[in-house]
Amino acid sequence: MEFNCSSPTTIPVVSTFASPFDTSAAVNGSDSTSTRKPISLWPGMYHSPVTNALWEAKSQIFERLLDPPKDAPPQSELLTKTPSQSRTSILYNLSSDYILREQYRDPWNEVRIGKLLEDLDALAGTISVKHCSDDDSTTRPLLLVTASVDKIVLKKPISVDIDLKIVGSVIWVGRSSIEIQLEVIQSTKENSDVSDSVALTANFIFVARDSKTGKAAPVNRLSPETECEKFLFEEAEARSKLRKRKRVDRREFEHGEINRLEALLAEGRIFCDMPALADRDSILLKDTHLENALICQPQQRNIHGRIFGGFLMHRAFELAFSTAYAFAGLVPCFLEVDHVDFLRPVDVGDFLRLKSCVLYTELENPDQPLINVEVVAHVTRPEIRTSEVSNTFYFTFSVRPEAKATKNGFKIRNVVPATEEEARRILERMDAEMLTRKSQ
């Protein structure tokens, strides 16, 4: 994806707090008399600096989103915009900002992927608002929500010591949906090729709703200008048709699928009925489970007052990482997030339960065994005894080569289902992954 056709709006990112070791430096460019946060408040501050910067910029530009006029009419005429009009980038000065670096550092001196997922969602939301704005303060703004994430792929490790940039723009527009493509760029050499500097790619799909009626609302049209923008539009159009085809053509399990189910369940039945004879290189799917729960707090809401998608991805990633770590016995290496659908909104005060498991492994390549982790987010309401799925996430991990080299006889175990429901989930996931690979 090329972004050199025009200079995007760039939002600089600075650390949230002043360093306790520097008593003279100003906070965020303010004078030295500014109140500094004590170090005891560093942990527990939820939103990342990027999310804070983006939401502040968004609220300054679109203040009416926070307090729309009463009985304001909807946008009457759709505009035609180019990708460059909403293109935005954010810059992390990691090499020079000590506190920012510490806020994003993971134990292996790389950028925390969970926080990055949060930032990606926040940036995609800002870009979608820019594209959908009609620059008319007398009309009511649209409600834009994350509908799905097409795929997030990590192409190379992201160092926490080198400056980082995320660039994004609208690449496709339907009637009421928008696809935004984001690239995380980190250059290790001066004047290195841009394509070699792309560390991560992500595609977010937002849908527009009328803020008064809650129904789907049309969005401004998109007019790609460059050859690259036209190519990206055509690719996104093909993906949209594929998603619709998958929804329509959900095929039922036929005779051949029954055979696949039986093959998957064979070893699981041995584990349940004759555990002493079970394959020692395998493990039951249910024995890889991890779970956590939380009450969604006001500090985690977006400008519309709901829990934003970046928070859910952040928490899901942390649980998936822990699941892969406990399963492999070595530090996992994140590779990608597969397609994510945001099925229902999550509100402040909701009781959110995240359940994870290793769904299946791919062991054909011993140098890079793949661990596929499923995380299901449930909104639970104990008072009325209901629990609904909000999101299902699929993360793929491998094992860091340097970690694998330190453990003699290292081997990833095969995961086997014990129930038909588990076997069906595995087959559906494998088939979906195969379709995705064929379409790429």
C-alpha positions in Angstrom: 0.0 0.0 0.0 1.5 3.3 -1.1 0.9 6.5 0.8 3.2 8.9 -1.1 0.5 10.3 -3.4 -0.1 13.1 -0.8 1.1 14.0 2.6 -1.3 12.6 5.2 -2.4 14.4 8.3 0.1 13.4 11.0 -0.8 13.2 14.7 2.3 13.2 16.9 2.2 11.0 19.9 3.8 11.9 23.2 4.1 10.1 26.5 1.3 10.4 28.9 3.4 11.2 32.0 6.6 13.0 32.7 9.6 10.9 33.8 10.1 10.9 37.5 13.9 11.1 36.8 13.6 14.4 35.0 12.4 17.2 37.3 12.9 20.0 34.8 11.2 18.7 31.7 7.7 20.0 30.9 4.8 17.6 30.5 3.6 17.3 26.9 5.2 20.6 26.0 3.6 22.6 28.8 5.5 24.8 31.2 7.5 23.3 34.1 4.9 24.2 36.7 2.5 21.6 35.3 1.2 19.1 37.7 3.0 15.7 37.3 1.4 12.4 37.8 3.0 10.4 40.6 4.7 7.2 39.6 2.1 5.3 41.5 -0.5 6.3 38.9 1.5 5.0 36.0 0.0 1.5 36.1 -3.8 1.3 35.8 -4.1 4.2 33.3 -6.1 2.5 30.6 -6.1 4.3 27.3 -2.9 4.3 25.3 -1.2 7.7 24.4 -2.2 7.1 20.8 -5.9 6.6 21.7 -5.8 9.7 23.9 -4.2 11.8 21.1 -6.6 10.5 18.4 -9.8 11.1 20.5 -8.6 14.5 21.5 -8.0 15.4 17.9 -11.3 13.9 16.9 -13.3 15.8 19.6 -11.6 19.1 18.6 -12.5 18.7 14.9 -15.9 17.2 15.4 -17.1 18.6 18.7 -20.7 18.3 17.6 -20.3 14.5 17.7 -20.2 14.8 21.5 -23.3 17.0 21.7 -25.3 17.0 18.4 -28.0 19.5 17.9 -31.4 18.4 19.0 -33.7 17.3 16.2 -31.0 18.0 13.6 -31.8 16.6 10.2 -29.6 13.8 8.6 -27.1 14.5 5.9 -29.2 15.3 2.8 -26.6 14.9 0.0 -23.7 12.5 -0.2 -20.3 13.9 -1.0 -17.6 12.3 -3.1 -14.2 12.2 -1.3 -10.8 10.9 -2.2 -8.7 8.6 0.0 -6.2 11.5 0.6 -8.9 13.6 2.2 -9.1 11.2 5.2 -5.6 9.8 5.1 -4.0 10.1 8.6 -0.8 8.9 10.2 0.4 8.8 13.8 4.0 9.0 14.7 5.6 7.3 17.8 8.9 9.0 18.8 10.0 5.8 20.5 13.7 6.5 20.0 13.6 9.8 21.9 10.6 9.6 24.3 11.7 7.5 27.2 8.2 7.3 28.9 6.4 6.5 25.6 8.9 3.7 25.1 8.2 2.3 28.5 4.5 2.5 28.0 4.8 0.3 24.9 7.6 -2.0 25.9 7.0 -5.8 26.3 9.3 -8.1 28.2 11.2 -8.9 25.0 12.0 -5.3 24.1 9.3 -5.2 21.4 6.1 -3.2 21.1 3.1 -4.6 23.0 0.8 -6.0 20.3 -2.2 -5.6 22.5 -1.7 -1.9 22.9 -1.0 -1.6 19.1 -4.4 -3.3 18.3 -6.1 -0.7 20.5 -4.3 2.1 18.6 -5.2 0.6 15.2 -8.9 0.6 16.0 -8.8 4.2 17.3 -7.0 5.4 14.2 -9.4 3.5 11.9 -12.3 5.2 13.8 -10.8 8.6 13.3 -10.4 8.0 9.6 -13.9 6.8 9.2 -15.3 9.9 10.9 -13.2 12.1 8.6 -14.6 10.4 5.5 -18.2 10.5 6.7 -18.2 14.1 7.8 -20.2 16.5 5.6 -18.7 19.6 7.2 -22.1 20.8 8.0 -22.7 21.6 11.7 -26.5 21.7 11.2 -26.9 18.0 10.4 -26.7 15.2 12.9 -23.5 13.1 12.7 -23.4 9.4 11.9 -22.7 6.8 14.5 -19.7 4.8 13.3 -18.9 1.4 14.8 -16.3 -1.3 14.2 -18.2 -4.1 12.3 -15.3 -6.4 11.7 -11.5 -6.7 11.2 -10.7 -8.4 8.0 -7.2 -9.6 9.0 -4.2 -8.3 10.9 -0.8 -9.7 9.9 2.5 -9.2 11.6 5.2 -9.2 8.9 8.2 -8.7 11.1 9.0 -8.0 14.8 8.4 -4.4 15.9 11.2 -3.0 18.0 10.3 -0.6 20.9 13.6 1.4 20.4 12.9 2.6 16.9 10.5 5.3 15.8 7.2 4.0 14.4 4.5 5.3 12.1 0.9 4.0 11.4 -0.6 5.3 8.2 -4.2 4.6 7.2 -6.8 5.6 4.7 -10.2 4.6 3.3 -9.8 2.1 0.5 -13.4 1.1 -0.2 -16.9 2.3 0.5 -20.2 0.4 0.2 -23.7 1.8 0.9 -23.2 2.1 4.7 -19.8 0.4 5.2 -16.3 1.6 5.0 -13.0 -0.3 4.8 -9.9 1.3 6.1 -6.4 -0.1 5.5 -3.7 0.6 8.0 0.1 -0.1 7.8 2.5 0.0 10.7 5.8 1.2 9.3 9.2 0.9 11.0 12.4 1.6 9.1 15.7 0.2 10.4 17.8 1.9 7.8 18.0 5.3 6.3 16.0 5.7 3.1 15.1 2.0 3.1 12.3 0.8 0.7 8.8 1.5 2.1 7.5 -2.0 1.3 10.4 -3.5 3.3 9.6 -1.2 6.2 5.9 -2.4 6.6 5.8 -4.4 9.9 2.1 -5.0 10.2 -1.0 -4.6 8.0 -4.6 -4.4 9.1 -8.0 -3.9 7.4 -10.9 -2.6 9.5 -14.5 -2.4 8.4 -16.8 0.2 10.0 -20.6 0.6 9.5 -22.6 3.8 9.7 -25.8 4.0 11.7 -28.2 7.0 12.0 -27.5 8.3 15.5 -31.2 8.9 16.1 -32.9 5.9 14.5 -30.1 3.4 14.8 -30.7 2.2 11.2 -28.0 1.8 8.5 -27.2 5.1 7.0 -25.5 5.8 3.6 -22.0 7.2 3.7 -20.0 9.5 1.4 -18.8 8.0 -1.8 -15.1 7.2 -2.5 -13.2 8.3 -5.6 -9.8 6.5 -5.9 -7.2 8.6 -7.8 -4.0 6.7 -8.2 -3.5 3.3 -9.7 -2.6 1.9 -6.3 -5.8 3.3 -4.8 -7.9 1.8 -7.7 -6.2 -1.6 -7.2 -6.9 -1.5 -3.4 -10.6 -0.6 -4.1 -11.0 -3.5 -6.5 -9.4 -5.9 -4.0 -11.7 -4.7 -1.2 -14.7 -5.0 -3.5 -13.8 -8.6 -4.1 -13.4 -9.3 -0.4 -16.8 -7.8 0.3 -18.4 -10.1 -2.3 -16.6 -13.0 -0.8 -17.9 -12.2 2.7 -21.5 -12.0 1.3 -21.0 -15.3 -0.5 -19.8 -17.0 2.7 -22.9 -15.8 4.6 -25.2 -17.1 1.9 -23.4 -20.3 1.1 -22.8 -21.7 4.6 -22.9 -25.3 3.7 -24.1 -27.9 6.0 -22.1 -31.0 7.1 -22.6 -33.7 4.5 -21.4 -37.2 4.4 -17.8 -36.3 3.7 -17.9 -33.9 6.7 -19.2 -36.7 8.9 -16.1 -38.7 8.1 -13.8 -35.7 9.0 -15.7 -35.3 12.3 -15.2 -39.0 13.1 -11.5 -38.8 12.3 -11.1 -35.8 14.6 -13.0 -37.4 17.4 -11.3 -40.8 17.3 -8.3 -39.8 19.5 -10.5 -37.7 21.8 -12.6 -40.7 22.6 -9.5 -42.7 23.6 -8.5 -39.8 25.9 -12.0 -40.0 27.5 -12.5 -43.8 27.6 -9.0 -45.2 27.8 -6.7 -42.3 29.0 -3.8 -44.7 29.8 -3.7 -45.6 26.1 -4.0 -42.0 24.8 -1.3 -40.5 22.6 1.2 -38.7 24.8 1.9 -36.2 22.1 -1.7 -35.0 22.1 -3.8 -33.1 24.5 -7.6 -32.5 24.8 -8.8 -29.2 23.6 -10.6 -28.6 26.9 -7.3 -28.9 28.8 -5.9 -25.8 27.0 -8.7 -23.5 28.3 -8.0 -20.2 30.1 -10.6 -17.6 31.1 -10.9 -14.2 32.7 -13.7 -11.8 33.5 -14.1 -8.1 34.0 -16.7 -5.4 34.5 -16.4 -2.8 31.7 -15.6 0.5 33.3 -16.4 4.1 32.1 -12.7 4.8 31.5 -12.8 2.2 28.6 -15.6 3.9 26.7 -15.3 5.6 23.3 -16.8 9.0 22.3 -20.2 7.3 21.8 -20.2 6.0 25.4 -19.7 2.3 24.5 -16.7 0.0 25.0 -14.6 0.4 21.9 -13.4 -2.4 19.8 -9.7 -1.7 20.4 -10.2 -2.5 24.1 -11.8 -5.8 23.3 -9.0 -6.8 20.9 -6.4 -5.7 23.5 -7.8 -7.9 26.2 -8.4 -10.8 23.8 -4.9 -10.7 22.6 -3.4 -10.7 26.1 -5.5 -13.8 27.0 -4.6 -15.6 23.7 -0.9 -14.9 24.2 -1.1 -16.4 27.7 -3.0 -19.4 26.4 -0.3 -20.1 23.7 2.4 -19.5 26.3 0.9 -22.0 28.8 0.3 -24.5 26.0 3.7 -24.4 24.3 5.8 -23.9 27.4 7.9 -21.3 25.5 7.3 -17.6 24.6 5.0 -17.5 21.7 5.5 -15.3 18.6 2.4 -13.5 17.3 1.7 -13.9 13.6 -1.8 -12.7 12.8 -5.4 -12.1 13.8 -7.9 -13.6 11.5 -11.3 -12.0 10.5 -13.2 -10.7 13.5 -16.9 -9.8 13.5 -18.3 -7.5 16.2 -21.6 -9.1 16.7 -23.1 -6.9 19.4 -22.1 -3.7 21.2 -20.5 -3.9 24.7 -21.7 -1.2 27.1 -20.2 0.4 30.2 -21.1 -1.8 33.2 -21.4 -5.0 31.2 -20.0 -8.2 32.7 -17.5 -9.4 30.1 -16.2 -13.0 30.1 -13.3 -14.0 27.8 -12.8 -17.7 27.2 -9.8 -19.0 25.3 -8.4 -22.3 24.1 -5.9 -23.7 21.6 -8.3 -24.7 18.8 -5.9 -26.6 16.7 -2.2 -26.8 15.8 -0.4 -27.0 12.4 2.8 -29.1 12.7 3.7 -29.7 9.1 6.6 -27.3 9.3 8.7 -28.2 12.4 10.7 -24.9 12.1 7.5 -22.9 12.5 4.7 -24.8 14.2 1.4 -22.8 14.3 -0.8 -22.5 17.3 -4.3 -21.3 16.6 -6.0 -19.8 19.6 -9.7 -19.0 19.8 -11.0 -16.3 22.2 -14.8 -15.9 22.7 -16.1 -12.8 24.4 -19.4 -13.2 26.2 -21.6 -10.4 27.6 -23.1 -12.0 30.7 -26.1 -10.8 32.6 -26.4 -12.8 35.8 -29.6 -10.9 36.9 -31.5 -12.3 33.9 -29.4 -15.5 33.5 -28.3 -14.7 29.9 -24.9 -14.9 28.2 -24.4 -13.6 24.6 -21.4 -13.8 22.3 -20.1 -10.3 21.5 -17.0 -11.3 19.6 -15.0 -14.4 18.5 -11.2 -13.8 17.9 -8.8 -16.1 16.2 -5.1 -15.6 16.8 -2.2 -17.4 15.2 1.1 -17.8 17.1 4.4 -19.6 16.5 7.3 -20.0 18.9 10.3 -17.7 19.0 13.3 -19.5 17.4 15.6 -18.2 20.1 13.3 -19.6 22.8 13.0 -22.9 21.1 16.8 -23.3 20.9 17.0 -23.1 24.7 14.7 -26.1 25.3 16.0 -29.5 24.4 13.5 -31.9 22.9 10.9 -29.1 22.4 7.8 -30.4 20.7 4.3 -28.9 20.2 1.5 -31.3 21.1 -1.4 -32.0 18.9 -4.8 -30.8 20.1 -7.8 -33.2 19.9 -11.5 -32.5 20.5 -13.6 -34.6 22.9 -17.0 -33.5 21.7 -18.8 -33.2 18.4 -19.3 -29.4 19.0 -15.5 -28.9 19.4 -14.8 -31.0 16.3 -17.2 -28.9 14.3 -15.6 -25.6 15.5 -12.2 -26.9 14.4 -13.4 -28.0 10.9 -15.3 -24.7 10.3 -12.2 -22.8 11.4 -9.9 -24.8 9.2 -12.2 -24.4 6.2 -12.5 -20.7 6.7 -8.7 -20.4 6.9 -8.4 -22.4 3.7 -10.8 -20.2 1.9 -9.0 -17.1 3.1 -5.6 -18.4 1.8 -7.1 -19.3 -1.6 -8.5 -15.8 -2.0 -5.2 -14.0 -1.2 
